[in-house]
């Protein structure tokens, strides 16, 4: 135990804490037995969290225990908390996969490279903890969690949520709820009961108190141990006896601080100055403390009164009795004294070994504009940005702005600070800094950058409907200044409008597209330019004009760098989607997913996983689509993103299980609104579901709602075949023919087998006689040359239904058998049942055969099993799903038990499928 912890226990810090201690004992026991545990001890200042943490540490003497603490003055320095916990583990870096090892090396300054993705860093810390726990169970104890830097808090919360089968525990102590730690188990630490409070109070009041005064103290402190111990200090016996020293209206924290202030006031001047030096330097380095004190002519003997008073301990680290002591010392000091201390600390800090800490102290020591210090802060910001410390970079830039006198340089630095704050997620700060930049003598290009910051804040903050007009404004401002960034901004604006849930998205998209059409043609168009021009043409002139341009763009977009994939790569995939180019769609999305996985660009991954998942669902690979849904869920949970469930909607509609599909549809509309793109996709899923269930009126209504909501997006063309089929079956020939005409405008310009096959199948539904027969055959032939098995199966079904109505039973059976077998193999249950009924009508009996074991596996278990079947190792699966290898192994054991197998080799045969048997009458 530390000196102060031992004192807290001795003074009664664990008095009345048997229940809390039992919870902590259970946590340690679980870790010893190979389980993972996380816990947040939450309660007000002085309530006893530190004493409980020390009890936890003492109880875990056979575990490897590492400690960290948040420090208020280090909150803006990224990775400060991680450095405390992970530095002892750096000798295990060789056990980590390459991207994870590189992330740790960059963050700890062991190598140079691109700033690591936050979630790759989280996975690296998870892997480090898991690797160290193989040698000995591990307990991480983090005090003062609200004062952790944001990056460390998010990373440790990520790790805590993904620990499952490792002997690792993480315990946090916090005065108040911490956003990053939400959803972790919480142990509320409350005040002592009245009896224990009276007993603790009696240990510091050696005389008999008036009973009413004692009860008043007990009631007003609400059993807070530190308040019970500290409030009597410095008060005279008469004041305590009569109750005159009590201030009932003051909050407990403030009253504890007042107690510390009384104790500070009683110290010699040099002792108070030494305490201020220690409070201003959160690293706790005693050598740095002594060097700074020497510059201030403070002798080492000055520490003795503070140590004797129990406020400070100086050992291998400098530690305060309680965080409130540090904050009270620093806040109560005069501004001039704080500046003098920071200057001494800056002079005592090695500028070569720790230039960023030196720059921070210099800034704190500066009263007005100082260009030299501002330059040092900008250099520190650049270093922080290079190692992924976005919050630290923003803090350094922000302070540099405050110290910059020249209006031009101030505006430049304000823009840099705004962009860094945006990337760090400090949206309000980014907007304020943008406004600061506008007060300076900025040019039009810089004004365009300010507009861009505002637009990106709106988009990143989830205000998708606000972002397109702001991006459009920024793009127009940049047009006359630099065409390349202007076109890039227009492309971002186009994408934002396409994703918007706003009812007026079509109008905004049309305005953006018209503006793009008015731009001068670049002398050497980039792939990005070809893509932007094709998308704009498609909106302003229709598919006939846009398709050839988009096909040229697709040919040029086979290899684009990772930064472009992050920014607009999903639109490159969308170009293939818009021209019915399934192969390009699949290959592009698969390539982008792999590049983003390798680069660790996880924030951008869910959109590309969505495109790939949609492609797999289209081709009937439902297991692959379900696996990607699980990965989307994992990445979204890790990144905190909120992506509409497009793949789930598509999958549920095609599977045809009404209860599951309706639940997904209703949930999507409830979460994302009844209008816009998500609602349109939900209605599309409903139209597919109802066509499979042969509820054609419902299918037609759902298809019309989907088309109405997606008129500005290429998605509407996917819904047209559903509307053709549903309206043809309900006898609304006019509506069916109109839908066919609209479909032809999208398929004819594309000219590929997928497009022309869908067109032929739809035409057949509004055609009679021999012409219909030829169109059905054409549809089957063309779709048979594409990987889109579900649409081929539906062509067989529609042809078989038509043949039966034409009294060609034998021919009908041939088509219906093919359809039924395909639907069963794919897993399209509603369409399979519709086909079965048609077969029965031709005189054929059908016996279904299903394997139900698949439903015993959870979505994550199924995904892990599929990845293992495909040859991925446990570390590779863990990297994909943000799990440790040991957790993957734990899941696989569950899978083996459920499937009744013993090894990975048996997974290929054991993973379930659905099929049907046909028995002729």
Secondary structure, DSSP 8 states (H G I E B T S, - for coil): --HHHHHHHHTTTTTT-HHHHHHHHHHHHHHHTT--EEEEEE--TTSSHHHHHHHHHHHTTTSEEEEEE--GGGTTSTTHHHHHHHGGGGGGGGGS-HHHHHHHHHHTTSS--S---HHHHHHHHHHHHHHHHTTS-EEEEEE-GGGS-HHHHHHHHHHHHH--SSSEEEEEEESS--GGGTTS-EEE-----HHHHHHHHHTT--S---HHHHHHHHHHHTT-HHHHHHTTTT--HHHHHHTTT--TTS-HHHHHHHHHHHHHHTS-HHHHHHHHHHHH-TT--HHHHHHHHHHTT--GGGHHHHHHTTSEEESSSEEESSHHHHHHHHHHS-HHHHHHHHHHHHHHS-TTT-HHHHHHHHHHT--S--HHHHHHHHHHHHHHHHTT-HHHHHHHHHHHHHT--SHHHHHHHHHHHHHHHHHTT-HHHHHHHHHHHHTS---HHHHHHHHHHHHHHHHHTT-HHHHHHHHHHHHHHHHTT-HHHHHHHHHHHHHHHHH---TTHHHHHHHHHHHHHTS---TT--HHHHHHHHHHHHHHH-HHHHHHHHHHHHHH-SS--HHHHHHHHHHHHHHHHHTT-HHHHHHHHHHHHHHHHHHT-GGGHHHHHHHHHHHHHHTT-HHHHHHHHHHHHHHHHHHT-----HHHHHHHHHHT-HHHHHHHHHHHHHHH-SSSHHHHHHHHHHHHHHHHTT-HHHHHHHHHHHHHHTTTSTHHHHHHHHHHHHHHHHT-HHHHHHHHHHHHHHHTTT-SHHHHHHHHHHHHHT--HHHHHHHHHHHHHHHHTSS-HHHHHHHHHHHHHHHHHTT-HHHHHHHHHHHHHHHHHHT-HHHHHHHHHHHHHTT-EEEEEE-GGGGGS-HHHHHHHHHHHTT--HHHHHHHHT--HHHHHHHHHHHHHHHT--SGGGHHHHS--EEEEEE--
